[in-house]
Each structure stands twice: as C-alpha cells, then as structure tokens.
C-alpha cells in the first residue's frame, strides 16, 4: 500500500521533470571553470592539456602564478586568476546525506528547487548494509554533478563525518555512523566510493572525511569545541579514534581530510605535523588535500592562543601539512609569514599542488563541462523517482524494532482500521532530515504514512519536543480511547541535539514520558512507541511498561520517513535495522564528564568505560540490538580452529618481539593471513526477511584488549523456510589485532572466540616459528 515515492503524484512529478528539462535546455550550459577552448590566452598551455599527467599540469600552472595569486588560492573562496582564464571557486559544499545548502558552494532554486534527502547517517548506519551506503553515495554524486553542471553547486563536498560516537550526549552523534570504529570505517570507505566514482584517478566529486581527530564534543558544561584540549592516549588514538580515518584514506581513497577545532594533547590538530604531514599524508598516503574546519586556524590563534602572532599561526598550519583554509586567515597572513621568514614559497607551492591536483582530477581544467564525463547530468537527474525510492528503502532498512511484546506488531489494516497518531514528532517534516540537510524533494510525515493504511485521529499531545506542559494531553488521551491502535511518535529534534548543542541527559525531554504513559494507559488497542532521535534515549519506562506493545527507533529517517515507519508498523517491510550505538540508562552519566576521553573503564576511578567494547554495565538496549517479524537461526558451517601467523623477514627466524604473547602486526606477513568462516542462516519464522550477521571477536584476556570487538558484518535476505550460506572473510591483522598501551597494534596469540548471536566458535592463533623471543 505504501507509495514508492514521496507524496507527489506521478503527474506532478512528470510536470516537474518537464519544467526541469525545458529550463535546462533553455539556458546556457555552465561555462568552463578554466581552459576554455575559446580563450586564446590559454590555448595550448601545458596545464590545459588533459593528455599530460596531472602532476605535470599542476607543476606548470603553479609556475605561472604570482605569489599573491597563490595566496588567494589557499582559502575556501578561492579568487579568480583572470589572466590565466581561471574563475573563482567556492570549495565548501556539503553532502552528508544528500546535497546540502549548509555550505556557500550550493544554492537551491530555479531548475534545482531541492535534492533527495536521505536518512541521517546514524539511521543509515543502522542498516549495516555497505552496498546501500555506496548506492546512496552514487545518487548523491549524480545530483551534485547535475547541480554543478547547472551552476548551482561545487564539486568538493566536505562529507562524511566519521568521528566515533563516543559519548551519548554529543549533539553531532547523529551525523556519524555510530560508536564502532570498524562500522564507521567501512561506512566511510563505502560512501566515499559512491561519491567519488570508480573512474580511476578521475573524480566524480571529491569527498572529505572529517573531523580529524578525537573530535566529539561541541558545547558541554561550559566547555566548547574551540577551547577543548582532548587528552587522548596513544592506545585510544590508534585503537579507536583514527581507525575510520585510516580506512577512509587507505580503502576509500578519499580526496580530502578535514582537521578539527580541538587540540589533541595540547596541539591544535590543524597545526600538528605528526597528525597531518606524518600520518595522513606520510603513513596513509592521502592523494588529495587537507582542509581546516571553518576558521580553525583563526581559532587556535585567537581563542586557544597557541601562537604569539597570526603569522606564526599561518606558518604552523602550512608547515604542518594544511593545504586549504576554510576561512580567510591564510589569505590575510601568509604573505607576512613569508616576509618574516617563517615560511618559504615552496611550502605554499606544496599546499597548492594538493588542491590543484584534486581540481584537475575533477576535470575542472578540461574545458567545457558538457563535453566531460558526467556532463550530461542535469535537472532531470535530481529528485528522480528512483532516487526517492532509494531514500525510502534506506529509511526502511535503518528503522530498528526495539520491543515487540506479544507480538503487538505488525498492525493489521483489517483489525486496526482507526489509528490514533499522537506526539510532537507525529506530523513533522524538517525534523526527519536532521542536520546538514538541504531542501528535500518532498515529505511524507508519519501521520501521512499511517494514513495510507488506516483512518487516523491526530493529536499532537505536546506543541513541540520540549513538551513543557500538559495542556494537550486530554485530547491525546481521548484519541487513544477511540482508536483501534495508538502510535506515539516522540523523541528529539535539533533544538535538543545539534551542532554546538550537546545534550544534558538521556531522558525524553520535558513531559514526553508523562504523555506516553498516560496515553498508553488509556489506549483501547495496542500502543506503539516510535522514537525519532540521533542519540540514544533512556526509555526504560516504556521498555518495562506492558501496555506499550512495541517500540521502534527511526533515527531521523529522511524525506520518506513517514512512509518507511508506516511500512514497518503494518508489516509491508520486515524490520532489519540494528542499533549502531549503545543505549545507556540515565545514571550512566553520573560522574562521567564528556571531557574524559578514555575509552577503557577504570575500577579504581569508578570510570565506566565507553561503547560496547569497553563498558560492561547495565544498558537499555545494547549495540547491535534489533528485532525482526521472523526468526533466524545460524550455525557455523565451516571455520578453521587454528591459524598460523607467518612472520616477516628476520622475525621469521626468531628475532621478533612478543609482548604478553602478542606479535606486532608489522612483524607479520599480513597479506597472507585471512580467516574464512562459512555461516548457514535459516529463516524458521513465518515472514521473508533480511538478517544482519554481526561477527564479534573476544580476544584472549589482557589488560589492554576490548571485552569484544566487531570484526565483520554482512546482510543476507532469506525467504521463509529457506537457508542461505554466507562467507565471511576476516583479515586477521586488521580485525583480530588489538592495541597495547604504547599504541602498537599486535595480534594476540592463543584462543580467540568468535560470537555470532548465540553461536560461538574458537580459533587458536599461533606464531609460525619456534624461535620467538618474549619481551
């Protein structure tokens, strides 16, 4: 019964497409950014010859620029160079979960009134579906290229956000793929591949993984991100915070990394050569540019007082490896830094080489955009029915069924003909798309979605999520008494959690809990609670209330969120989402400052630890929790019980080091060590469905090892009574290794236990040499 597209009729969609096509063909194609074949000044110059290697073209262009021209290219609103036929360019565009107008590089209007708005990242992450993440990236980059061709957007997108959702109060946790480093890293690589395309060195658009590193506090208890010094151990940097960025660069081949506002161990990230030049570019081999978070260089001079003069701040940034400043600081102070001898022109050239490299790979120096790859994309390729269908599918896959007592779900259109739809988020539009969103193609609210299945009685219950009074409660209670079932849609929005707005607690805001309990007590039929939020909510009261039959978490489900919620409520879609973050009880926050960065627990300090990997206390719902309308069982069909770890070079002859019986990853022949596990998944329930296999490893006991860690995940669709075999390949060095207190990644020898739901399998890792020296 649910429509495959947003709430626009096919005829209206046809008209919109027709208008877009007519407007596209009635206007001039975008003029070339540079190297216009009609410009005699640049015809034949080497930097305009796309037959030459990019490095040679970049070198030629840099050699033709004056110092002042170079400096004006170091900032996001890069100036034009008219004498060389180069136009000005705005680097700052955003595409977190759809083309956004948050950055000045993108404008909606005219032939581009909106773009497909996918679910917020935390919701999409709950699908645990890497192919979906890449598919979304492909659609977003199609729409981004189309808007660029139409003069409405840039080609450099400062997305995705792959920071770890370390603390449940973080207002920007909604932008991230959750708390697990491997999930965040795989999301990063998948989404970036979708955005950037697979045309080799050429880029469809240029993505950016942000905010490097240990950035996960905005404004808490008087501490803001501009003043915060994150004190992080080498162990936690290597084991947690840097993992998604490393995977983004090395596996996703991202074109950019953004450094963050905060300091890490006393050094601003955008001025730290160990982080930028040594790690991102040196160890991980970034092929692209490093950009500051907006005004970060100014922040560490003006706010953090890291340097005595602005010239020193500019010099520190460029020498550390920063290539582009989001903000005016480098344009204002770099020339003075050169005159003072704090910087050399070759340093500026190095920064420009990295940004120009990306622009060349984007085709910005290849002449007319219409004659390049992706030059045919236009308004007809934005908000297409197929794109909107993918937004709906992504929302469906990201919804998590937390509770189903009885079972109370799915609802039946035959038995539940009248639905009371209640709550401050029951008929919202913008709330569903979260932050860093653009203008959606259209919306289906929860009330509209449910209205496709049954007659609705709508009462808001609270005027907004703050829910400061009970003036609307009686009408909501009356609606529940007169309906066959009640759906309460409550939770949070950007007034509670957002950029620069961290939460103060984990409970539902205001009197929402009171509303839910009163309505549930009065409801004539089953009561279902639907939660919209980015961060976790302590809903223990609802979990324990027998009158509340079901609980769904929808995150911020995007433009088609209401349709997806209704499809799950009525069983058109079998829920398959899993929580990408732990849901803690409110008292977890007792004596737990957001400023404490340690991941591991400490009994002596009464410190509980963070995320499922290091916290062992009570939870409302654990990481990976998510129910289905059917039942799956899985068994290990085949897996090794012992794996030999071959040692590299001189280490193979006994001259290696083991700490606590753990081999350094750098001492192993990692390319040869892969662990294959075959799992049989059977659907023994009564409904077709998809099952997410979460494979955890519990390493041998050790004071620096996690309790367990996710090492692989795969999604498989299994029809009723059918069985599917799934092959899981686990890279031993990447995923069975742990990090010691010195920040060294090691592979523990001995028994590792793989956990897939209730299924366990033990594997012994042994060094493939007898002459190992312990240390």
N, C-alpha and C positions, 0 to 999 in steps of 0.2 A: 504493500500500500504506500510505502514511502517513495517520494519522488527521487529521481537520481540527480536532480539539480536543485539549485537554490530557488526560492519562491518567485521565479519569473516564469510566465507561461512560455511555451515554445514560440508562440507568435511574437511575444515581446523580445525574446532572445534573438529571433530572426531579424526583427527591426533594428535592434541594437547592432548586430553584426553588419547589417546592410549599411547603417549610418556610418559605422566604423570604416567599412571598406570604401565607401564613397569618399569620406573625409580623407582617408589615407591616399587614395588615388588623385584627389583633387588638390592635394598640397604637394609642395616640392619635397623630394627626398632629403634626408639630412645631408648637409654639406660635409665634405671631408674635414676631419679634425686637423690633418696635416697632409702634405704631399699630394695636394690637388693636382691632377694631371693637366689642368688648365693653367696652373701657376708656373710661369716661365722661370721664376726665381729658384724653384727647387727641382725642376725637371732634370733628371739625370744625376742629382746629388746622391752619394752613396747611401745616406741614411733613408732615402726613399725607395731604394731598390729592394723589393721583397725577395729577390733571388739570392741576396747576400745573407750570411749568417747574422743572427740578431746581435751577437756581441760586436761584430764589425760595424753594424749600422749604428749601434749605441755609441761606440767609440768615435765614429765620425761626427755624430751630432754633438756630443759633448765638446769636441774640439772646435766647433763653430760657435759655441755660446760664450758670451761675455760673463764675467764674474757676477755682475748684477742680475743678468738673466738667470744664471744658475741658482742664485739665492732665492729668487721668486718662484722657483720650481720646487722648493723644499717644503712647501706648505700645501694644505688640502685644496685651497682655492688658487691653484697654480696659475700664474699670469701667462698671457699670450706672448708669443715671440713673433710679432708681425713680419719682421724682415726675413724670417725663415718659414713663413707661412704656417705657423703653429698657433692654434687657437688656445684660449684659456680652458682650463679643465677643473671641475669640481670632483675631487676624489671621494667625498663622503656620501655614499649611499648605503642603505641597509636592506637586508633581505632575510631576516631571522626566520620567518615562517610565511613568506610571501613578500613581494616587492613592497617596500615601506616608504613613506614620505617623512620619516623621522629625520633623515639627513637632508641637507640642502641640495643634494645632487638629483633628487627625484621630485617631480611635480605631477599631481593628478589634475585632470581637466581636459576639455576638448575631446580628442579622439581616444583619450585614456582616462575615463572617469573613475576607474578603480582597477584592482587586481585581485586575483584569487587569494583569499586569506585562509591559510591552513591552520590547523590547531596549533596552539602554543607548544613550544618544543617539549616541555615536560609531559604533555599529553601524548605527543607523537612518540616520545621515547618509551612510553608505557606499552606500545605495540611490540617492542623488542623485534622489530622487523626491519633489518638493514636494507633490504631491497625496496621497501616502502620509502625509507629515508632518502635513498638515492633517486627514486622516482619523483619525489616532491622537489628535490633539487633541480631535476631536469625541467620540470614545469616552471619553477620559479625563474630559472635562467632563460627559458623561452620567452616568458613575459618581460623579463628585464631587457633582453636583447630587442624585443619588439618596441619597448618604450624608448630605448636608446636610439633605435632607427628613426623613431618619430620625434626625436629631440626632447624627450620628457625625462630621461634618466641617464645615469652614467653606466660605466662597465665595471667599476670597482666597488664591491659590496663587503662591508665590514661585518660579516656574519660567517659562521655561527659563534655563539657564546658556548664555550666548552669547559668553563670553570666547574669545579666539583661543588655540588650542593651539600656543603659540609654542615651547615647549621640550619635547622628547620625554620628559623625566623628570617632568613635572608630574603629581602624583597625581590631580588632578581633571580632567585632559585627557579622561578617559572620559566626563565629563558634557557635553562640548562637541560642536558639530558639526564640529570639526576646525580646520585651520590656515588655511583660505582665508576672507577677510573676506566675499566675496560669498555663498559657500555658507552661512556662519554667519548672515548677514543674511537670506537667503532662508528658511533653516530657521526663524529667529526669527519672521519675519512669518507663515509658513505655520502653524507650531504654535500661535502666539498666536491667529490667526484661528479655528483649530479649537477652541481652549479657550474663547474669548470669545463665539463665535457670530456670527451675521450679522443680529441683530435691531436694527440701527441703533445708537442711543445706549444701549440696554439691553444689559446684560452677562449672559451665561450663568454664567460665573465670571470673576474678574479675574485675569489673568496678570501676570507681573513678569519683566522681563529684567534679569539680573544677571551679573556684579558690576561696576559702572561705577567706574573703568575701569583698563586696564593691570594687571589682576589675573590673575596666572598663576604664582604661587609660594606654596607652603604652608609647607614647612619643609625647607630645603636647606642643608647645611653650616653649621649654626648660625644661619642667618637665617630668621626666620619671618614670616608674613604680617602679624603685629601690629606688627612693628618695621620692615618693609621700606619704603624710600622708592624708588619706581620713577622713575628718571631717564629721561624719555622726550622725544624731540624733537617739536616741533610737526608735523614731517613724518610721523613714525610714528603719532602720535595720530590725525591726520586720515586717513592712508592705510591704517591697519591697525586699531588698537585700537577706534576709535569707530564704524567702519563698521557692524558688526552692530547696535549700539545705535540708531544713526540709522535703519536700515531697520526695526528693531523698532518704534520710535515712529512714524515717518512712514508706513510701509507696513502694519505690523501693527496700528497704533492701540492699542498695549498700554496697559493701565490703570495700570501701575506700573513704576518702575525702581528697582533697589537699588544704593546706593553701597557701595563695598568697604572693607576694612580698611586697605589700604595707603595711603601717601601717594603723590602724583604730583608730582614736582618740589618736594618739601618741604611740600606742603599735604595734609592728610587729605582724601580725596575727599568725605567726608560733611560737611566744613566749607568746601568750596570753592564760592563763589558763581559762579565762572566755569564750573564744570562743571555745577552743579545748576540754579541760577536762570537763568543766562545761556544755557547750551547746551541742556540737556534741555527746560526749560520755555519759554525765550525763542526759541531758534532752531528747535528741533524741534517745539515746540508740544505737549508732553505734555498730554493730557487725563486727569489722574489724579493719583496721589500718588507721592512719592519716599520710600523706606524705607531705613533703615540696615541693613547686615549686622549680625547679632546682637551687641550690645554694642559696636558700632563707636564710638559717641560716648564711652562709657567708656574704650575702648581708646586713643583719641587724647588723652584727659586722663591716665589712669592709667599707660599704657605708653609712649606717644610723648611725653608731657609737652609737648603742643602749646600748651596754655593753662596759666595760673598757677592758676586756680580752676575748680571744677566749674561755677560759674555762667557763667563765660566760655565754657566748652565748650558748655553748653546753648544759650547765646545765639548762638554762632557757627553751630551746626548749623541752628537755625531760621531765622536771617537768611540763611544760605547757600541755603536752599530745601528743607531736610529737613522732611517732613511727619509722619513716623511713626518712632518709635524702636523697633527690636526690642531690648527690654531695658528696665530700669527707670530709666535715667539721667534722661530728660526729666521723668518723673513726680516724681523726687526733687529736681531742681534748677531747674526752670523758674520756679517761683514766686519763689525767691530772686533769680533773674536779673532778673525783673520789678521786684522791690523795689529792686534796686541800679540800676535804670535802664538795664540792658544790653539790654533787650528791651521791646517795647511789646505790649499786649494785642492790638493789631491784627495783629501778627506771628503770634501764636498763632491768631487767627481765620483768617488766611490758610492756615495749615497744616491746620486743621480743615476748611476749605472744600474742600480737595482730597480728604481721606479721606472726608468725608461725601458728597461728590459720587459717589464710587465706590460707597459703600453704597446710595445712592439708586438708582443705575443697576442695581444688582444686585437691586432690589426689596425690600430689607430694611426699608423704611419703607412698604411697600404692604399691610400687614396679613397675612392668613393665607397662608402659603407654598403650601398645597394649591390655592389659587384663582389662583395666578400662573402665568405661563409656566414650564414645566418642573416644575410642582407635581405632576404625575402620576408622576414618576420615583421608583422605589423599589428594594428588593432584587432584584426580578425583572429589573432593568436593569443589574445588576453581574455580571461573570463570565459573560455570556451566551455561548452557542456562537459567535455571530457575532463578539463581541469577542475571544474566544480564537482564532478563525480569523484575525483581523487580526493578532494577536500572532505567530502562526505565519508568516503571509505577510511581515510586517515582518522577521522573523528570516531568512527565506529570501532576501529581496531585499538584506539587508545583508551576507550572507556573501561574502567575496572569495576567488576562486580565484587564488592567487599563483603556483603552479607546477603544470604537468601534463606530465610527461615521458613521451613515448611515443606517445599519451597513456595514462596509467595510470588515469585517471578518465573516465567514471563506472565504478564497480564493477558487476558483474553478479550478481544473486541466483542465477542458474543456475550460473555458474562459481565464484563466491566464496560458497560455502554456509556456511563457517565463518569468522568474523572474530575475530581477537584484538583486544580493546579494552583498551588499556593507557594508563596515565598518571594523574597526580594529579587531573586535571580530567575523567576519563572517566566518572565517575558522580556528579557534583556537582549540587546543586540551587541553593542560595543564591548560589553563585559566578556563576551565569549571569545574575543580575539586577543585578549591580554595586551601586553605592551609590545613596543617595537612593531606595531602593525600599521598597515596602510589604510586605504579605503576599500572595503570589501565589495565584491560584485553584488552582493545582496545578503540577506539574512533569513534564516529560519530559526525562530525563537523556540524554546522548549514548549511553550503553550501552543504555538502553531504546529510543531511536530506532533504533539499528542493529539491535537485536533484532527489530524488526518486518520486517526484510528478510532476516536470516540468523541462524544459530545463533551465539552469542557465547561466547568464552572471555575472562573478565575477570580482569585482573591490574592492580593499581594502580601497581606499579613504584616509586613513592615514596609515603610516607604523606601528604604534603602538598606544596604547590608549593615550599616551602623546600628539599625534597629533599636533606637533609643527609648521607645515607649511601646505600649500595648494597645494603642488606640484602634488598630485594625485587626486585633486578634479575634474579636467576637464574630466578625464577618467571615473570617477564615475558618473558625470552628464550625459555623453554620454551614459553610460549603462542604466541609468534610462529612457532616452528618447527612447530607443529602446526595451523596455520590456513592457509586459502586466501588470506587477505589480513590485513594488520595496520593498525589505525587507532590512532595515538598521539594522545591528547588532553592537551596540556600547556599551559604558559603561566603566567599571573599570577592573583592574586586581591587582595582588599582588604588582605591582610597585606603586600603588596608595593607597591601603589599605591592611594592613598585620600586623602580629605580629611586634611590635616595630615601626609601621608606622601608625600613626593616620592621618586622612585627614585634610586639611586646609580649605576646603569648601565643598559645596554640589552640585556644578555645574558639568556638564560634563567636563572632562579635556581638556586643550588646545583648539583646534579649532573644536572639535567634533560637537558642536552645530551649527557652521557655515556650516560644511559638511552636517549635517542633513537638515538644512533649504534650502540650495542650491539644494540638490538632490530632496527634496520634491517639490520644485518649478518647477523643470524640468521634473519630472516623468510623463510618459504618462498615467499610470494607478494608482491604489491606492498605497499609500505609508504607509508601516507598520514599526514601530519602535520597535526593540527588544533590551531590556536592560539587560546586564549582570553586576551584582554587588552584593556585600554583603550588603552594606549600602544603604540608600535611596539617590536618586538623584533628584535635583530640575529640573524637565523637564517641567516647566510651559509653556515655549515657544512652546513645542510640544503639550501639552495639549490644548493650545489655537489656534494652527495652523490648520485651516480647511483642509489644503492639506495633513495633516497627519491623516489618517483614523483610525489607530489602534495603540495601544501601549501595548506591553507585557513586563512583568518583569520575567526574567528566573532565577534570582539569579546567582549562579554558579551550573549549573544543572547536573554535574556529567558526567560520561563517555558516556552516551547515550543522552546527552543534545541536540545535533543537531536533533536527531530523534524525541525527545519529542517536541521541538519547531516546527518542520515541521508538526507533527501530530495535534498540536493545530492550526497552521496557516491555514491548509487545512480542519479542521473540523472533522478529524478522531477521535479526542478526544475533548470533550466539556470542556473548561477550568473551573476549580473549585477552584483554589487557592485564598487565602485571605491574604492580607498583614499582617505579624506578627509584623510590626513596623510602626510608623507614618512617612510619608514623608513630611518633613518640607520645607518651602521656604528658600532660602539662607539667607535672612535677619533675620531669627530666631536666627542665631548665633551671631547677634550683641550684644556685651557686655555680652556674655554667656560663661564664661571660662569653659573648660572641668573639671577644678578642683573644681567647685562648685557642691557639691553633693546633695544639697537639691532637693527633688522631687517636693515639693509643690511650687506654684507660690507665689510671694510677690509683691503686687501692689506698696507698698512704696519703694521697692528697684528696681522696674522695672524688676523684675525677672520673666520670662515667665512660669516657671514650666516645668516639663519633662514628656514625654509619654502622651498618650491619657487620662490617669487617672487624670492628674493634669494640663495639658496645654489646654487652651481654644482658642488660637489664630488661625489665618489662616493656612491652610495646603495645600499641593499639592495633596496628597491623604491621607485619614485617615486610622488609624489602622482598619483592618478588611475589607478594600475595595477590591472588586474583582467581575468582571462581568462574565456573562455566555452567551452562544449562545441560551439559552432558558430563560423562565421566571417562577419563582416560587412565589407562594403566600402561606403564612402560617397564621394560626389562632390558638388561644388558645382553645383547645377542653375542657380542664378541668384544674382547678388550684384552690387552696384554696384562700380565700380572707382574712383569719385571721389565724395566727398560734400562739398558746400559748407556751411560753418558760418556761418549768418546771425548778424550781430552786433546787439546790442540798443541801442536809443536812440542816444545821442550817439556810441557806439562804432561804429555803422554808418557814420558819416561820417568815419572815420579817427582819431578821438580815443580810441584804445584803447591798451593796453599789451600787448606780447608779450615774454616772457622766454624766450630760447632757442627762438624761433619757436613759442611755445605761448600760446594765448589763455586768459585767465581764464574759468572756467565761468560766473562771474557776469556776464560781458560778452557771453555768447552767448544767443541765443533757444532755450533748451534744449527747450522744448516742441515745437519744430518739427523736431528732429533725431533721427530714428530710422533705424536701418540694418537692412534686411530681407535675410536670407540664406535661400535655399531649398536644402535638402540632400536628396539621394536616398540612402537607406540600403537596401542589398540584403543578404539573408541567402543567402550562397553555400555554406553548410555543410549539415549533414545533420540539424539539430535546430532546432525552433522556439525562439526566444529573444527577450529584450529587450536592447536596446543603449542605452548611455548615451553621448550625444554631449556631449563636453566641448569647448567652444569657447574657445580661448585667443587673446589678442591680444599681439603683440610690438610695442611702440611704437617710434617712431624712437629711435635711440641718444641717450642723455642720461644725465648722471651721477646724476640723481635718479629715473630710471624703473626699474621692475622688469625682470628678464630677460623675463618674460612674466607675464600675469595672466589668470585665468579671467574671462570676460565673459558666458558663458551656458552653461546645460546643460539638456538635455532627454532624456527617456527615451522610447523607441519600441519597441513589440513588433512583430517581423517574423517571420512564418511562413517555413518552409523555401522557398527559391527565390522568395520574394516580395520586393517592393520597396515602400518607403513614403517619401513625401515629408514632410519636417519643415520647418516655418517657424520660423526663429529671428529674433526682433526684438531688436536691441541698441540700448539707449539710449546715444547717443554721449556725452552729458555725464556720465552716471553711470559708464559702463564703459570708455570709451576715454580717459578723462582720467587724469592722474597728478598727484601732489602734489609741489610743489617744496620746497626746504629751509626755506622760511618757513611751510610748512603751507598754502599756497594751491593749490587744485585747478585744474589747467589742462588744456586739450586740445592736445596736441602736433600741430602741422601737419606734413604730409609723409606718408610711406608707413607705414601700419600693416599688419602681416601677421597674418592670422587663421590659426590652426593648429587643425585638427580631425583628430587622429590624424596620419597621414602626409600629409593633404591641406592645402595652403596656398592662401591667396587674399590678394592685396594690394589695399589700399584707400588711396587718397590723400585726406587731409583738407586742405581749402583754405578759408581765410577768404573770405567772400563780400563782400570790399571791397578796393579797390586802395590805399586811403589809410591803411594801417596803420602806426603809428609803433612802431619797435622800442625796447626798453629793456633 
